[in-house]
Amino acid sequence: MRNLLLFLLVLFAVWWIRRKFAAIGAARRGAQENRRERGGIAGPERILECAHCGIHVPESEGLVEQGRFYCCEAHRRLGAGKRED
């Protein structure tokens, strides 16, 4: 009888702890969604290839001119390079 009571007590403790962690996780997910809606967290960013040198750079760090993407101002001025792929 004592073992059964101890077993039930352990089950209750596990259930209670899991419920608390689930509530914490739901609160974090809600906070992240709120930040995302307000613009605090951006989604994934595209990585583009430089038309001159071929290096891959995040879109926000490069430049676009005449429909071509460049990794820096110097490569934009030089224009599209003749890379061998």
LINBEL-V348759 format. One line per field, one symbol per residue. ss: DSSP state (A for helix, B for strand, O for the rest). phi: phi as a letter, one per 20 degrees, with the letter a starting at -180 (. if undefined). Layout:
ss=???
phi=???
This chain:
ss=OAAAAAAAAAAAAAAAAAAAAAAAAAAAAAAAAAAAAAOOOOOOOOBBBOOOOOOBBBAAAOBBBOOBBBOOAAAAAAOOOOOOO
phi=.fffffffffgffffffffffffffffffffffffffenfceffdfddeffednfecggfedccblmddcebffffffnfedeee
